[in-house]
Amino acid sequence: MPANSFSDDDDSENGLVAREAAGDNARAYSISEISARLKRTVEDQFGFVRVRGEISRVSRPRSGHVYTTLKDEKANLDAVIWKGNAARMSFEPEEGLEVIATGKLTTYPGQSKYQIVIERMELAGEGALLALLEKTKARLEAEGLFAPERKRALPYLPRTIGVVTSPTGAVIRDILHRLADRFPSRVIVWPVLVQGQGAAEQVAGAVRGFSELPEGHGDRPDLVIVARGGGSIEDLWGFNEEAVVRAIADCTIPTISAVGHETDTTLADFAADRRAPTPTAAAEMAVPVRAELSATLGDFSARSRSAILRPVALGRERLTARAERMPKPEVLLQPQAQRLDDMAERLRRGLMDRAGKGREALGRLRLSPAMLGRSLRDGRQALAAQRLDPALVQRKITERGEKLASLTRLAEQLHPDRPLARGYVRVMSEAGTTLTDKAQAAKEGALTLKFRDGDLSVITGDAPPTPKSPPPKQKKPRSKAPIQQTDTGGVQDDLFG
């Protein structure tokens, strides 16, 4: 028989063409059918499971879904978090975290594997939470969000304070009460959730909302306080979220983080410009004490007045000291007064000595004919020694003669008897005084009227009769002979000095 020949029995069992045997219930399933049956079986048996494991890898495609792997020391389990559930996660899945995932098992026919669809994810214990916190802190610190040079100084006296907190808790009441005690200020509260799902997003949005208000806006605060009361690490976890930390770090307004009690620390504390141990302490950091500020201003005012008046007081003291050291005016004038007295006495003695010497010289002077004759001879000799030009002497004589003739003509014109020739009369008293008014003439008993050709005596009617007296002697008329000039020039010298 040929080697490639088969019997009918062999062809039915190991034939090349699949045939269904009579009574056989094992029909052939398609891959899709078996995958679907496996999917339904797995989902029916494991519709709700909680799995504890460590996240080994995390993938975040642009679709928004999260793909990761949970593992322990012996096995791996693929996991997927759909976009809606990923947005509601209270923390970001990161490699190395030990978590407890809640969801359902399903299969992925495309790769013939099973996986868990996670609906909720929690950290497996506080240790895992702290590990996540440290990891997030190290990453953000490496980016420089906690650098000291990013910290800004708080305003000394903010006009408006923005508070991001719950409006119903005790925190806002403590802050308002403390601000009222220290320095009443305007407070704007941005109400947010401070715990639970969505708290981080609301806190981050409130901080960004304050920061995005434009400069000069009436509601833009000068200082922002992010506050919450104390609690466990889980209660405060919203303030460790990266969104809150970045919002505080990017805020353009100085911020104070007042989350929890003094022993509680969150990443928001590292990102803020100042950390307050309690919300009440944040209010104390925000504003000064008004009474202390008033006292400080009063002290500054007193110091400024003292600083202004001190130079005046010092100058007055120096002036007084210098005035006391200065000599008296009379002391300064004593040498000059003494010198004046000395000079006056010397002047008096000098005048007396000079007068005495003059008297002695006058006493020694004796006039005698011989001395006069000698003086006359000396004068003649000196006169003879003088050589005068006749022309000069004659010109001077001529000038003086002309001037004398002019004066003579003027004297003739002004002579009181010249008008008599024109019919005027000159009235004179008995003493020969010329009278110029009626009052003088009335006082005289007799008057003399001088005409051009003679005098006439009259008696006034108002005067009492006078005894007869011999007629007055007739005065001789004055001669009108011109004044003769002489060669000596004596008359000219008398007229002109």
BELDA-V215127 format. One record per residue. N is the residue number from 0. SS is DSSP state (a for helix, b for strand, c for the rest). PHI is phi in whole degrees, -180 to 180 (none if undefined). Layout:
N;SS;PHI
N;SS;PHI
This chain:
0;c;none
1;c;-63
2;c;-69
3;c;-92
4;c;-88
5;c;-127
6;c;-87
7;a;-64
8;a;-67
9;a;-65
10;a;-69
11;a;-74
12;a;-93
13;a;-124
14;c;-77
15;c;-76
16;c;-107
17;c;-72
18;c;-129
19;c;-90
20;c;-79
21;c;-65
22;c;81
23;c;-84
24;c;-94
25;c;-86
26;c;-82
27;c;-83
28;c;-94
29;c;-80
30;a;-61
31;a;-64
32;a;-66
33;a;-67
34;a;-66
35;a;-67
36;a;-65
37;a;-64
38;a;-63
39;a;-65
40;a;-63
41;a;-66
42;a;-68
43;a;-70
44;a;-79
45;c;-127
46;c;-71
47;c;-145
48;b;-138
49;b;-123
50;b;-123
51;b;-110
52;b;-171
53;b;-106
54;b;-74
55;b;-104
56;b;-152
57;b;-136
58;b;-127
59;b;-126
60;c;-71
61;c;-70
62;c;-68
63;c;98
64;c;-77
65;b;-121
66;b;-115
67;b;-149
68;b;-134
69;b;-100
70;b;-143
71;c;-132
72;c;-72
73;c;-123
74;c;-150
75;b;-122
76;b;-140
77;b;-69
78;b;-140
79;b;-137
80;b;-120
81;c;-68
82;a;-56
83;a;-64
84;a;-70
85;a;-64
86;a;-70
87;c;-94
88;c;-68
89;c;-80
90;c;-153
91;c;-88
92;c;-63
93;c;-135
94;c;-65
95;c;98
96;c;-81
97;b;-95
98;b;-131
99;b;-117
100;b;-102
101;b;-114
102;b;179
103;b;-137
104;b;-86
105;b;-150
106;b;-115
107;b;-122
108;a;-60
109;a;-63
110;a;-127
111;c;52
112;b;-141
113;b;-111
114;b;-156
115;b;-108
116;b;-95
117;b;-86
118;b;-101
119;b;-147
120;b;-135
121;b;-130
122;b;-74
123;c;-86
124;c;100
125;a;-68
126;a;-61
127;a;-65
128;a;-64
129;a;-66
130;a;-64
131;a;-64
132;a;-61
133;a;-65
134;a;-66
135;a;-64
136;a;-62
137;a;-62
138;a;-68
139;a;-70
140;a;-67
141;a;-64
142;c;-78
143;c;89
144;c;-71
145;c;-106
146;c;-64
147;a;-62
148;a;-69
149;a;-81
150;c;-71
151;c;-113
152;c;-74
153;c;-78
154;c;-64
155;c;-67
156;c;-139
157;c;-68
158;c;-78
159;b;-130
160;b;-121
161;b;-97
162;b;-120
163;b;-104
164;b;-167
165;c;-77
166;c;-77
167;c;-107
168;c;-85
169;a;-78
170;a;-64
171;a;-66
172;a;-67
173;a;-63
174;a;-66
175;a;-64
176;a;-65
177;a;-69
178;a;-65
179;a;-65
180;a;-71
181;a;-88
182;c;-158
183;c;-56
184;c;-136
185;b;-80
186;b;-123
187;b;-114
188;b;-100
189;b;-103
190;b;-70
191;c;-145
192;c;-80
193;c;-112
194;c;-160
195;c;96
196;c;-66
197;c;83
198;a;-65
199;a;-61
200;a;-64
201;a;-69
202;a;-64
203;a;-62
204;a;-65
205;a;-67
206;a;-64
207;a;-67
208;a;-63
209;a;-63
210;a;-68
211;c;-85
212;c;-65
213;c;-69
214;c;-63
215;c;89
216;c;-67
217;c;-64
218;c;-100
219;c;-74
220;c;-78
221;c;-88
222;b;-152
223;b;-119
224;b;-115
225;b;-100
226;b;-131
227;b;-161
228;c;-75
229;c;-73
230;c;171
231;c;-76
232;c;-64
233;c;-71
234;c;-66
235;c;-93
236;a;-65
237;a;-59
238;a;-87
239;a;-100
240;c;-68
241;a;-62
242;a;-62
243;a;-67
244;a;-62
245;a;-69
246;a;-63
247;a;-68
248;a;-66
249;a;-88
250;c;-65
251;c;-84
252;c;-111
253;c;-55
254;b;-125
255;b;-123
256;b;-98
257;b;-131
258;b;-109
259;c;79
260;c;-94
261;c;-62
262;c;-85
263;c;-84
264;c;-135
265;c;-125
266;a;-66
267;a;-63
268;a;-64
269;a;-74
270;a;-82
271;c;-73
272;c;-72
273;b;-141
274;b;-111
275;c;-108
276;c;-66
277;c;-143
278;a;-60
279;a;-64
280;a;-64
281;a;-64
282;a;-64
283;a;-68
284;a;-70
285;a;-71
286;c;-133
287;c;-81
288;c;-81
289;a;-62
290;a;-64
291;a;-66
292;a;-64
293;a;-63
294;a;-64
295;a;-64
296;a;-64
297;a;-62
298;a;-64
299;a;-63
300;a;-64
301;a;-64
302;a;-67
303;a;-66
304;a;-63
305;a;-63
306;a;-66
307;a;-74
308;a;-81
309;a;-61
310;a;-59
311;a;-65
312;a;-64
313;a;-63
314;a;-63
315;a;-64
316;a;-64
317;a;-63
318;a;-63
319;a;-63
320;a;-64
321;a;-69
322;a;-64
323;a;-68
324;a;-79
325;c;-73
326;c;-71
327;c;-70
328;a;-59
329;a;-67
330;a;-69
331;a;-65
332;a;-87
333;a;-59
334;a;-61
335;a;-67
336;a;-64
337;a;-65
338;a;-66
339;a;-63
340;a;-61
341;a;-66
342;a;-65
343;a;-63
344;a;-66
345;a;-66
346;a;-64
347;a;-61
348;a;-67
349;a;-64
350;a;-65
351;a;-65
352;a;-65
353;a;-65
354;a;-63
355;a;-64
356;a;-65
357;a;-64
358;a;-64
359;a;-62
360;a;-65
361;a;-68
362;a;-68
363;a;-76
364;c;-79
365;c;-125
366;c;-87
367;c;-143
368;a;-56
369;a;-66
370;a;-67
371;a;-65
372;a;-63
373;a;-65
374;a;-66
375;a;-67
376;a;-65
377;a;-62
378;a;-66
379;a;-63
380;a;-63
381;a;-66
382;a;-70
383;a;-67
384;a;-72
385;c;-80
386;c;-110
387;c;-105
388;c;-81
389;a;-56
390;a;-64
391;a;-65
392;a;-66
393;a;-66
394;a;-65
395;a;-67
396;a;-66
397;a;-63
398;a;-62
399;a;-66
400;a;-65
401;a;-63
402;a;-66
403;a;-68
404;a;-66
405;a;-63
406;a;-67
407;a;-67
408;a;-61
409;a;-64
410;a;-67
411;a;-64
412;a;-67
413;c;-91
414;c;-66
415;c;-64
416;c;-92
417;a;-65
418;a;-67
419;a;-63
420;a;-70
421;a;-99
422;c;102
423;c;-85
424;c;-124
425;b;-103
426;b;-97
427;b;-130
428;c;-79
429;c;-64
430;c;-84
431;c;91
432;c;-89
433;b;-74
434;c;-103
435;c;-116
436;c;-140
437;a;-68
438;a;-61
439;a;-67
440;a;-68
441;a;-67
442;a;-76
443;c;-88
444;c;-79
445;b;-137
446;b;-126
447;b;-117
448;b;-101
449;b;-102
450;b;-101
451;c;-71
452;c;-113
453;b;160
454;b;-109
455;b;-137
456;b;-93
457;b;-132
458;b;-112
459;c;-73
460;c;-72
461;c;-80
462;c;-83
463;c;-67
464;c;-65
465;c;-112
466;c;-64
467;c;-66
468;c;-134
469;c;-60
470;c;-58
471;c;-66
472;c;-69
473;c;-72
474;c;-80
475;c;-75
476;c;-63
477;c;-69
478;c;-81
479;c;-106
480;c;-71
481;c;-67
482;c;-74
483;c;-83
484;c;-92
485;c;-119
486;c;-73
487;c;-74
488;c;75
489;a;-68
490;a;-63
491;a;-62
492;a;-63
493;a;-68
494;a;-72
495;a;-101
496;c;70
